[in-house]
Amino acid sequence: MTDNNKLTPRPSELDRAAFVASYGEIYEHSPWVAELAWEQGLNEAHDRPEALATLMGEMLESASPERQLEVIRAHPDLAGKAALAGTLTDDSTREQAGAGLDQCSPEELACFERLNEAYKEKFGFPFVMAVKGSDRFAILDAFEVRLENTPAEERRTAVAQINRIALFRLRARAQG
């Protein structure tokens, strides 16, 4: 395996404070995920994005539903007010732009706003989707499908999507 498949700084070489400082924002405004991952013990395998993502994902999946909801609620609406105001995290800005959400027509923005509101009204948290490799049309379709889920199904789906986002973010860091 080449070094460009390894994270820098190397998680296995960091103390708790340095690890959280370096990887605490992988989960949107939720450094506790990184803290718990560090407490599990890191080895050289965790210097690879996939292994670290698996460990961090296990921390979120094993958390209480209330804690999971805190992480879900830390995510911004897709093509929402934070995006329009320019107040997203750098990672979220790149991810939404990569899916073309910064190029929505006024009609598409109105559709996103309507779906964001319907989704939050039904589930009590924002729609979260790992948008890398997707586009605004597929995202709008996913909204429609996922609005049919039960709250428990959708919480599990959102957690799985957040873990995919974390993997994408870690892979991006390894590529420099």
C-alpha positions in Angstrom: 0.0 0.0 0.0 1.4 3.4 -0.9 1.7 6.3 1.5 -1.0 8.3 -0.4 -3.5 5.7 1.1 -2.5 6.7 4.6 -3.8 9.6 6.6 -1.6 12.5 7.6 -1.1 13.0 10.5 -1.1 9.3 11.2 -3.8 8.5 13.8 -1.8 5.8 15.4 0.9 8.2 16.3 -1.3 10.9 17.9 -2.2 11.5 21.5 -5.9 12.1 22.3 -5.8 15.9 22.0 -3.9 15.8 18.7 -6.2 13.1 17.3 -9.3 15.0 18.2 -7.8 18.2 16.8 -7.0 16.5 13.6 -10.1 14.2 13.1 -12.7 15.6 15.5 -14.6 17.5 12.7 -14.9 14.4 10.4 -18.4 14.0 12.1 -20.1 17.4 11.7 -19.7 19.3 15.0 -19.4 16.0 16.9 -15.8 15.6 18.2 -17.0 13.0 20.7 -17.0 10.4 17.9 -13.3 10.9 17.5 -12.8 10.9 21.3 -14.5 7.5 21.6 -12.6 6.1 18.6 -9.3 7.1 20.2 -10.3 5.5 23.5 -10.8 2.2 21.7 -7.1 2.2 20.8 -5.5 3.0 17.5 -2.9 1.0 15.6 -1.2 1.3 12.2 -4.2 -0.2 10.5 -6.2 3.0 11.6 -3.8 5.1 9.5 -5.8 4.0 6.5 -9.1 5.9 5.8 -11.2 2.7 5.6 -10.1 1.3 8.9 -10.4 4.6 10.8 -13.9 5.2 9.1 -15.0 1.7 10.3 -13.9 2.4 13.9 -15.4 5.8 14.0 -18.6 4.5 12.4 -18.9 1.9 15.1 -18.8 4.6 17.7 -21.8 6.4 16.1 -23.7 3.1 15.4 -23.3 2.0 19.0 -24.3 5.4 20.5 -27.7 5.9 22.0 -30.5 7.0 19.6 -30.4 10.4 21.3 -26.7 10.8 20.7 -27.2 9.7 17.1 -29.9 12.3 16.7 -27.5 15.0 18.0 -25.0 14.1 15.2 -27.8 14.0 12.5 -29.1 17.4 13.7 -25.6 18.9 13.4 -25.8 18.5 9.6 -27.1 21.3 7.5 -30.0 21.1 5.1 -29.0 20.3 1.5 -29.2 23.4 -0.6 -30.6 25.1 2.5 -30.3 28.5 4.1 -26.8 27.8 5.5 -25.6 27.0 2.0 -27.2 30.1 0.6 -25.7 32.2 3.4 -22.3 30.7 3.0 -22.1 29.4 6.6 -21.5 25.7 5.9 -18.3 24.0 7.1 -15.6 23.7 4.5 -16.3 20.0 4.0 -20.1 20.5 3.6 -19.5 23.4 1.1 -17.2 21.2 -1.0 -19.6 18.2 -0.8 -22.7 20.2 -1.8 -20.9 22.0 -4.6 -19.6 18.7 -5.9 -23.1 17.5 -6.3 -24.1 20.7 -8.1 -26.3 22.0 -5.3 -24.7 25.4 -5.7 -26.1 25.5 -9.3 -29.8 25.0 -8.5 -32.4 27.0 -10.4 -34.9 29.0 -8.3 -37.4 26.3 -8.9 -35.0 23.6 -7.7 -34.2 25.6 -4.6 -37.9 25.9 -3.9 -38.3 22.2 -4.2 -35.3 21.6 -1.9 -36.8 24.0 0.6 -40.2 22.3 0.4 -38.7 18.8 0.8 -36.4 19.9 3.6 -39.3 21.2 5.5 -41.5 18.2 4.9 -38.7 15.9 6.0 -37.9 17.8 9.2 -41.6 18.0 10.0 -41.9 14.2 9.7 -38.6 13.1 11.3 -37.5 16.0 13.5 -34.0 16.2 11.9 -32.5 17.3 8.6 -32.2 15.0 5.5 -28.6 13.7 5.4 -27.2 12.1 2.3 -23.6 11.4 1.3 -23.8 13.4 -2.0 -20.4 12.6 -3.4 -20.9 11.0 -6.8 -24.6 12.2 -6.9 -26.3 15.1 -8.4 -29.2 17.3 -7.4 -31.8 15.2 -9.4 -30.8 12.0 -7.7 -30.8 13.8 -4.3 -34.4 15.1 -4.9 -35.4 11.5 -5.9 -33.9 10.2 -2.7 -35.8 12.8 -0.6 -39.1 11.4 -2.1 -38.2 7.8 -1.4 -36.9 8.4 2.1 -40.0 10.4 3.1 -41.8 7.0 3.1 -39.5 5.6 5.8 -40.5 5.2 9.4 -38.6 7.4 11.9 -36.5 4.5 13.2 -35.7 3.4 9.6 -34.7 7.0 8.7 -32.5 7.4 11.8 -30.6 4.3 10.8 -30.4 5.5 7.2 -29.1 8.9 8.2 -26.5 7.3 10.5 -25.3 5.1 7.6 -25.2 8.1 5.3 -23.2 10.1 7.9 -20.7 7.2 8.1 -20.4 7.3 4.3 -19.7 11.0 4.5 -17.0 10.3 7.1 -15.3 7.7 4.9 -15.4 10.1 1.9 -13.9 12.9 4.1 -11.1 10.6 5.4 -10.3 9.4 1.9 -10.0 13.0 0.7 -7.5 13.7 3.4 -5.4 10.7 2.5 -5.2 11.9 -1.1 -3.9 15.2 0.2 
